[in-house]
């Protein structure tokens, strides 16, 4: 899934740091943080109150919108962050529509307009911001790790499977993706656990599904990653999601007899 996150905050001061593609960068209220499909991203907030409004896209959705607006090629975010600007206001408007449970047609239209604007921005930036080509072995290794991140796969096993020197694989992997293979796998596990927690899965079940030894193991890793416990993250996410708020209770049929 591709993602774009609007930073929501009340101060123009720095709200935290985001690590992606091997680099740290500061972010402020109104900035938009971008991540491509399966790209690892670590966000460390400061003590200033802030939150993220995140939109996710499957690759197929971006490809469809790209064709509709006349853009070809593979969807790509050539940059990882956009400074506060007109697009931030569009994100904020969509956030307000969702919070107010506005008409679905208005929400879909705003979503489509934001998608097209992001793709156009990426297309304009691509020529000047091409990334270094990724080593073919790294692409195969990353694909293998993504396909089995919940399993125990050592660097020796991965190198043997791909018939690449262990040292060469580790060096190229970190140069291309910013982290060594074991760290990449850990971040994939955490991202997957985060999505499960946001969907209401318990900490223990999320740990079991994503390859952590148990709930305490996931809790320690999650705190190191995001600074809060997984249970607190899941509760806060669902409390802030207008679509997960309690709906009117169904009236139970009367008992007979």
C-alpha positions as CSV (number, residue, x, y, z in Angstrom):
1,X,0.0,0.0,0.0
2,X,1.2,3.5,-0.8
3,X,0.5,6.1,1.9
4,X,0.4,9.8,2.5
5,X,0.1,11.3,6.0
6,X,-0.9,14.8,6.9
7,X,0.7,16.1,10.1
8,X,-2.0,17.6,12.3
9,X,-0.7,19.9,15.0
10,X,-1.4,23.3,16.6
11,X,2.2,24.6,16.5
12,X,4.5,25.6,13.6
13,X,7.4,24.2,15.6
14,X,9.0,20.8,14.8
15,X,6.6,18.0,15.7
16,X,9.0,15.1,15.3
17,X,11.4,13.1,13.1
18,X,10.6,10.7,10.3
19,X,13.1,8.1,9.2
20,X,12.7,6.7,5.6
21,X,15.1,5.6,2.9
22,X,18.0,5.6,5.3
23,X,17.6,9.3,6.3
24,X,16.1,11.2,9.2
25,X,14.1,14.4,8.6
26,X,12.1,16.8,10.8
27,X,8.4,17.4,10.1
28,X,6.0,20.1,11.2
29,X,2.2,20.6,11.2
30,X,0.9,20.7,7.6
31,X,3.7,18.6,6.2
32,X,2.7,15.5,4.2
33,X,4.8,12.3,4.8
34,X,5.0,9.8,1.8
35,X,5.8,6.1,1.7
36,X,5.7,3.8,-1.2
37,X,4.3,0.2,-1.1
38,X,6.2,-1.9,1.4
39,X,8.6,1.0,2.2
40,X,9.6,1.1,5.9
41,X,9.0,4.3,7.7
42,X,9.7,5.2,11.4
43,X,8.0,8.3,12.9
44,X,9.2,9.7,16.3
45,X,7.0,12.4,17.6
46,X,8.2,15.1,20.0
47,X,6.3,16.1,23.1
48,X,4.3,18.7,21.2
49,X,0.7,17.5,20.5
50,X,0.3,16.2,17.0
51,X,-1.4,13.4,15.1
52,X,-1.4,12.0,11.6
53,X,-4.2,11.7,9.1
54,X,-3.1,8.9,6.7
55,X,-4.6,7.8,3.4
56,X,-3.7,4.5,1.8
57,X,-3.8,3.4,-1.8
58,X,-3.3,0.0,-3.4
59,X,-1.0,0.2,-6.4
60,X,-3.9,-0.6,-8.8
61,X,-5.8,2.4,-7.6
62,X,-2.9,4.8,-8.3
63,X,-2.3,3.2,-11.7
64,X,-6.0,3.7,-12.6
65,X,-6.0,7.3,-11.6
66,X,-2.7,7.8,-13.4
67,X,-4.2,6.6,-16.6
68,X,-7.2,8.8,-16.2
69,X,-5.1,11.9,-15.9
70,X,-2.7,10.9,-18.7
71,X,0.3,9.8,-16.6
72,X,2.0,6.5,-17.6
73,X,4.6,4.4,-15.9
74,X,4.8,2.9,-12.4
75,X,3.3,4.9,-9.5
76,X,6.1,6.4,-7.5
77,X,6.7,8.9,-4.7
78,X,10.2,10.2,-5.7
79,X,10.3,12.3,-2.6
80,X,9.3,11.3,1.0
81,X,7.9,14.6,2.3
82,X,6.0,17.6,1.1
83,X,6.1,20.9,2.9
84,X,2.8,22.5,4.1
85,X,1.0,24.0,1.2
86,X,-2.2,23.9,-0.9
87,X,-2.3,20.1,-0.9
88,X,-2.2,20.1,2.9
89,X,-5.4,22.2,2.8
90,X,-7.0,19.6,0.5
91,X,-6.0,16.8,3.0
92,X,-7.4,18.8,5.9
93,X,-10.7,19.3,4.0
94,X,-11.0,15.6,3.4
95,X,-10.2,14.9,7.0
96,X,-13.0,17.3,8.0
97,X,-15.4,15.6,5.6
98,X,-14.7,12.2,7.2
99,X,-15.0,13.6,10.7
100,X,-18.4,15.1,10.0
101,X,-19.6,11.9,8.1
102,X,-20.3,14.0,5.0
103,X,-22.0,12.7,1.9
104,X,-20.1,9.7,0.5
105,X,-20.0,11.3,-3.0
106,X,-18.3,14.4,-1.6
107,X,-15.7,12.2,0.2
108,X,-15.0,10.1,-2.9
109,X,-14.6,13.3,-5.0
110,X,-12.1,14.8,-2.5
111,X,-10.2,11.5,-2.3
112,X,-9.9,11.3,-6.1
113,X,-8.7,15.0,-6.4
114,X,-6.0,14.4,-3.8
115,X,-4.9,11.2,-5.5
116,X,-4.6,13.0,-8.9
117,X,-2.7,16.0,-7.3
118,X,-0.2,13.7,-5.6
119,X,0.5,11.7,-8.7
120,X,1.0,14.9,-10.8
121,X,3.4,16.2,-8.1
122,X,5.3,13.0,-8.2
123,X,5.4,13.0,-12.0
124,X,6.8,16.5,-12.1
125,X,9.5,15.7,-9.5
126,X,10.6,12.3,-11.0
127,X,13.0,13.7,-13.6
128,X,15.1,15.7,-11.1
129,X,14.8,13.1,-8.2
130,X,15.5,9.7,-9.7
131,X,16.8,7.3,-7.1
132,X,19.8,5.1,-7.6
133,X,19.0,1.8,-9.2
134,X,18.4,-1.0,-6.8
135,X,20.7,-4.0,-7.0
136,X,18.8,-6.9,-8.6
137,X,19.7,-9.2,-5.7
138,X,18.4,-6.6,-3.2
139,X,15.0,-6.5,-5.1
140,X,14.8,-10.3,-4.9
141,X,15.8,-10.3,-1.2
142,X,13.3,-7.6,-0.3
143,X,10.6,-9.5,-2.1
144,X,11.5,-12.7,-0.3
145,X,11.5,-11.0,3.1
146,X,8.1,-9.3,2.4
147,X,6.6,-12.6,1.4
148,X,7.7,-14.3,4.7
149,X,8.4,-11.6,7.2
150,X,6.5,-13.5,10.0
151,X,8.9,-16.5,9.6
152,X,12.4,-16.9,10.9
153,X,14.7,-16.3,8.0
154,X,18.4,-15.8,8.7
155,X,20.8,-13.8,6.6
156,X,22.7,-17.0,5.8
157,X,19.5,-18.7,4.6
158,X,18.6,-15.7,2.5
159,X,22.0,-15.4,0.9
160,X,22.2,-19.1,0.2
161,X,18.7,-19.1,-1.3
162,X,19.6,-16.2,-3.6
163,X,23.2,-17.4,-4.2
164,X,24.7,-14.2,-3.1
165,X,27.6,-13.6,-0.7
166,X,26.2,-12.8,2.7
167,X,28.4,-9.8,3.2
168,X,27.7,-8.4,-0.3
169,X,23.9,-8.9,0.2
170,X,23.9,-7.1,3.6
171,X,26.0,-4.2,2.3
172,X,23.9,-3.7,-0.9
173,X,20.6,-4.2,1.0
174,X,21.4,-1.5,3.5
175,X,22.8,0.9,0.8
176,X,19.6,0.5,-1.2
177,X,16.9,0.4,1.6
178,X,18.7,2.2,4.4
179,X,18.4,-0.8,6.8
180,X,19.9,-4.3,7.0
181,X,17.7,-7.3,6.2
182,X,16.9,-8.2,9.8
183,X,15.9,-4.6,10.6
184,X,13.7,-4.5,7.4
185,X,11.9,-7.6,8.5
186,X,11.3,-6.2,12.0
187,X,9.8,-3.0,10.6
188,X,7.6,-5.0,8.2
189,X,6.4,-7.0,11.2
190,X,5.7,-3.8,13.2
191,X,3.8,-2.2,10.3
192,X,1.7,-5.3,9.9
193,X,1.0,-5.5,13.6
194,X,0.0,-1.9,13.7
195,X,-2.6,-2.4,10.9
196,X,-4.0,-5.4,12.8
197,X,-4.2,-3.4,16.1
198,X,-6.0,-0.6,14.2
199,X,-8.5,-3.2,13.0
200,X,-9.3,-4.2,16.6
201,X,-7.1,-7.4,16.9
202,X,-5.7,-8.0,20.4
203,X,-2.0,-7.5,21.1
204,X,-1.5,-11.3,21.6
205,X,-3.2,-12.2,18.3
206,X,-1.2,-9.5,16.5
207,X,2.0,-10.8,17.9
208,X,1.2,-14.3,16.8
209,X,0.2,-13.2,13.3
210,X,3.3,-11.2,12.7
211,X,6.1,-13.4,14.0
212,X,6.7,-11.9,17.5
213,X,7.3,-14.4,20.3
214,X,4.5,-13.2,22.4
215,X,2.5,-10.0,23.5
216,X,5.4,-8.6,25.7
217,X,7.8,-9.0,22.8
218,X,5.6,-7.0,20.5
219,X,4.9,-4.5,23.2
220,X,8.7,-3.8,23.8
221,X,9.3,-3.5,20.0
222,X,6.3,-1.3,19.5
223,X,7.3,1.1,22.2
224,X,10.8,1.3,20.7
225,X,9.3,2.1,17.3
226,X,6.5,4.5,18.1
227,X,6.9,5.4,21.7
228,X,3.6,4.0,22.9
229,X,2.2,0.6,23.7
230,X,0.4,-1.4,21.0
231,X,-2.8,-1.5,23.0
232,X,-2.7,2.3,23.5
233,X,-2.0,2.8,19.7
234,X,-4.9,0.6,18.7
235,X,-7.4,2.2,21.1
236,X,-6.4,5.8,20.1
237,X,-6.6,4.9,16.4
238,X,-10.1,3.5,16.7
239,X,-11.3,6.4,18.9
240,X,-10.1,8.9,16.3
241,X,-11.7,7.0,13.3
242,X,-15.2,8.4,12.6
243,X,-16.1,5.1,10.9
244,X,-15.4,3.0,13.9
245,X,-17.4,5.0,16.4
246,X,-20.4,3.2,17.9
247,X,-23.4,2.8,15.6
248,X,-26.9,2.6,17.0
249,X,-27.5,-0.6,18.8
250,X,-29.6,-3.3,17.0
251,X,-32.8,-4.0,18.8
252,X,-32.9,-7.6,19.9
253,X,-36.1,-9.6,19.0
254,X,-38.3,-10.3,22.0
255,X,-37.9,-13.7,23.6
256,X,-40.8,-16.1,23.0
257,X,-42.3,-18.3,25.7
